Amino acid sequence: MKKHSARVAPLSACNSPVLTLTKVEGEERPRDSPGPAEAPAPAGTEAGGRASRPCGRCSRARLRKIFCGVAVALCVCSSWAGSTQLAKLTFRKFDAPFTLTWFATTWNFLFFPLYYVGHVCKSAEKQSVKQRYRECCRFFGDNGLTLKVFFTKAAPFGVLWTLTNYLYLHAIKKINTTDVSVLFCCNKAFVFLLSWIVLRDRFMGVRIVAAILAIAGIVMMTYADGFHSHSVIGIALVVGSASMSALYKVLFKLLLGSAKFGEAALFLSILGVFNILFITCIPVILYFTKVEYWSSFNDLPWGNLCGFSVLLLTFNIVLNFGIAVTYPTLMSVGIVLSVPVNAVVDHYTSKIVFNGVRVIAIIIIGLGFLLLLLPEEWDVWLIKLLTRLKVRKKEETAEGATDPGSGPQSKNRRARPSFAR
């Protein structure tokens, strides 16, 4: 049977690249093959430097991957912004963020069945559900998914997943969706800081600058509304959600490493099972204590609830498995694009004021997020690019100096008047 070589890390429902996969800082990423300028010249390359057919095929494959990345980024942007706006709309009739978190997380159970359907459609050697399940269970060790493994390696991530989503949704009740979406982008900076401290990842000055920009953006966003208690609580909730998401990613890398696509799908389905078995009691308690109370099940906005869950499930599927068709960086860009989308919607549907401080804070956090997308070898690539430009400029200068038309004889000919008509 063919096995996938790419390995990913399942991300929390409110991630970026980011969890991406979506790889996070410190995780293994599939490296792209060197570009035509870096790779040694193939046998079919002409003396003039023209690329032969294999190079053309490589360019077409790379171009196809970029087009797929644009489509994936748009899908990430639309599903993430759509789920955020739909959650805001849901709370107008259903003021129960924890129950909404529980309901949406329950849909995680569909991850492995959807993966198996894709396996049956694409794989040449089809396995039964039981065989595929056993093979994916090797991710947890030689003994597979035992009761001890479930409580030690799955349950903690189920708790972090629930906290990440609950804090995010609760923040939507307090502040506008634009501030929530842009502040959650800070989770990538938190991932870098935790990876640097816990996983001993490589120190990168540009990412430290990005982390500083993220923290400065949080302070400025708080100042934009004048430090009102309602706004401060909402911002604190988003920062807490971003912190839980970052902790989820770093602990996953520390305890479990990276997972293949089938293993990631099984792990996310297990989180859905954990939610059903052990988190269900909390919404029930909140209902009977009237902390999160609704009159009857018939009055619930089932369309909004199911729509939010489907969009969030779509977001996680694309973010976790989009790496199979494109670059992780392009998927992370989709999360940044959701910020202006939410801003446009808020401008026409709410009373948000885009003062100078808020706009600067959004730009600073967005810039910090984009700096964190730079690869680890970005400085080496930049030096190579500058060196090539310098060498090319010298070659052009040398060619201009040796041009026959610029020699002494040419100057003499130009100095003599020509009477030819």
LINVEN-V772203 format. One record per pair of residues at least 6 apart in sequence whose ideal C-beta (glycine too) atoms are under 8 Angstrom apart, sorted by the first residue. I is the first residue (numbers start at 0). J is the second residue. Records with the same first field share a line. If there is no record, write none. Layout:
I: J + J
This chain:
0: 122 + 124 + 126
1: 122 + 123 + 124
2: 259
3: 259 + 260 + 261 + 323
4: 29
5: 29 + 259 + 260 + 322 + 323
6: 27 + 257 + 258 + 259
7: 20 + 21 + 22 + 257 + 258 + 259 + 260 + 263 + 319 + 320 + 322
8: 18 + 20 + 21 + 22 + 23 + 26 + 248 + 251 + 252 + 255 + 257 + 258 + 263
9: 20 + 251 + 258 + 263 + 266 + 267 + 319
10: 16 + 17 + 18 + 19 + 20 + 21 + 23 + 244 + 247 + 248 + 315 + 318 + 319
11: 18 + 159 + 160 + 163 + 164 + 243 + 244 + 247 + 248
12: 103 + 104 + 160 + 163 + 164 + 311 + 314 + 315
13: 163 + 164 + 167 + 183 + 186 + 240 + 244
14: 21 + 186 + 244 + 248 + 318
15: 183 + 184 + 186 + 187 + 244 + 331 + 334 + 368
16: 22 + 23 + 187 + 318 + 327 + 328 + 330 + 331 + 334
17: 23 + 187 + 318 + 327 + 330 + 331 + 334
18: 244 + 248 + 318 + 319
19: 318 + 327 + 330 + 331 + 334
20: 318 + 319 + 320 + 321 + 322 + 327 + 330
21: 318 + 319 + 321 + 322 + 327 + 330 + 331
22: 28 + 257 + 322 + 327
23: 190 + 194 + 248 + 249 + 252
24: 187 + 190 + 191 + 194 + 195 + 200 + 206 + 371
25: 194 + 198 + 200 + 249 + 252
26: 252 + 257
27: 257
28: 327
29: 322
31: 326
32: 38 + 57
35: 50 + 54 + 57 + 58
36: 387
37: 383
41: 51 + 53 + 54
43: 51 + 52 + 53
44: 50 + 51 + 54
45: 51
50: 58
64: 324 + 325 + 326
65: 325 + 326 + 329
67: 324 + 325
68: 324 + 325 + 326 + 329 + 330
69: 329
71: 317 + 321 + 324 + 325 + 329 + 330 + 333
72: 329 + 330 + 332 + 333 + 336
73: 333 + 336
74: 313 + 317 + 321 + 333
75: 314 + 317 + 318 + 321 + 330 + 333 + 334 + 336 + 337
76: 333 + 334 + 336 + 337 + 340
77: 340
78: 310 + 311 + 313 + 314 + 317
79: 180 + 314 + 333 + 334 + 337
80: 180 + 337 + 340 + 341 + 344
81: 310
82: 307 + 310 + 311 + 314
83: 171 + 176 + 179 + 180 + 337 + 341
84: 176 + 341 + 344
85: 303 + 306 + 307 + 310
86: 99 + 168 + 171 + 307
87: 171 + 176
88: 303
89: 99 + 300 + 303 + 304 + 307
90: 96 + 171 + 172
92: 298 + 299 + 300 + 303
93: 99 + 293 + 299 + 300 + 303 + 304
94: 172 + 291
95: 282 + 285 + 291 + 292 + 293
96: 165 + 168 + 169 + 171 + 172 + 291
97: 165 + 169 + 281 + 282 + 285 + 291
98: 282 + 285 + 286 + 291
99: 168 + 304 + 307
100: 161 + 164 + 165 + 168
101: 161 + 274 + 278 + 279 + 281 + 282
102: 304 + 308
103: 164 + 307 + 308 + 311 + 312
104: 160 + 161 + 164 + 270 + 271 + 274 + 278
105: 271 + 274 + 275 + 308
106: 271 + 308 + 309 + 311 + 312
107: 267 + 268 + 270 + 271 + 274 + 312 + 315
108: 268 + 271 + 272 + 275
109: 268 + 271 + 312
110: 264 + 265 + 267 + 268 + 271 + 315 + 316
111: 132 + 135 + 261 + 264 + 265 + 267 + 268
112: 268
113: 264 + 316
114: 260 + 261 + 264 + 265
115: 128 + 131
118: 125 + 126 + 131 + 261
119: 125
126: 134
131: 261
132: 265
133: 143
134: 261
135: 259 + 261 + 262 + 264 + 265
136: 143 + 144 + 265
137: 143 + 262
138: 255 + 258 + 259 + 262 + 265 + 266
139: 145 + 148 + 152
140: 148
142: 148
144: 269
149: 269 + 273
152: 254 + 255
153: 266 + 269 + 270 + 273
154: 273 + 277
155: 250
156: 247 + 250 + 251 + 266 + 270
157: 269 + 270 + 273 + 274 + 277 + 278
159: 243 + 244 + 246 + 247 + 250
160: 247 + 270 + 274
161: 274 + 278
162: 239 + 240 + 243
163: 240 + 243 + 244 + 247
164: 240
166: 236 + 237 + 239 + 240 + 243
167: 179 + 183 + 236 + 237 + 240
169: 236
170: 179 + 233 + 234 + 236 + 237 + 240
171: 179
172: 233
173: 229 + 230 + 232 + 233 + 236
174: 224 + 229 + 230 + 233 + 234 + 237
175: 345 + 349 + 351
176: 341 + 344 + 345
177: 338 + 341 + 342 + 345 + 351 + 361
178: 220 + 233 + 234 + 237 + 357
179: 233 + 237 + 341
180: 337 + 338 + 341
181: 216 + 220 + 338 + 360 + 361 + 364 + 365
182: 216 + 217 + 220 + 234 + 237 + 238 + 241 + 364
183: 237 + 240 + 241 + 244
184: 213 + 241 + 334 + 335 + 338 + 364 + 365 + 367 + 368
185: 213 + 214 + 216 + 217 + 238 + 241 + 364 + 367 + 368
186: 240 + 241 + 242 + 244 + 245
187: 213 + 245 + 331 + 368 + 371
188: 206 + 209 + 210 + 212 + 213 + 214 + 367 + 368 + 371
189: 210 + 213 + 241 + 242 + 244 + 245
190: 244 + 245 + 248 + 249
191: 200 + 203 + 206 + 209 + 210 + 371
192: 210 + 245
193: 245 + 246 + 249
194: 200 + 249 + 252
195: 202
197: 249 + 253
198: 249 + 252 + 253
201: 375
203: 375
205: 370 + 373 + 377
206: 370 + 371 + 373
208: 367 + 370
209: 366 + 367 + 368 + 370 + 371
210: 367
211: 367
212: 363 + 364 + 366 + 367 + 370
213: 363 + 364 + 367 + 368
215: 363
216: 360 + 361 + 363 + 364 + 367
217: 234 + 238 + 360 + 364
219: 356 + 357 + 359 + 360 + 363
220: 234 + 357 + 360 + 361 + 364
221: 230 + 231 + 234
222: 356
223: 354 + 356 + 357 + 360
224: 230
255: 266
258: 266
260: 320 + 323
263: 319 + 320
264: 319 + 320
267: 315 + 319
282: 291
285: 291
286: 292 + 293
293: 299
317: 330
318: 330
321: 330
322: 330
328: 372 + 374
331: 368 + 372
332: 372
334: 368
335: 365 + 368 + 369
338: 361 + 365
342: 351 + 353 + 361
345: 351
346: 353
374: 380
399: 405
403: 409
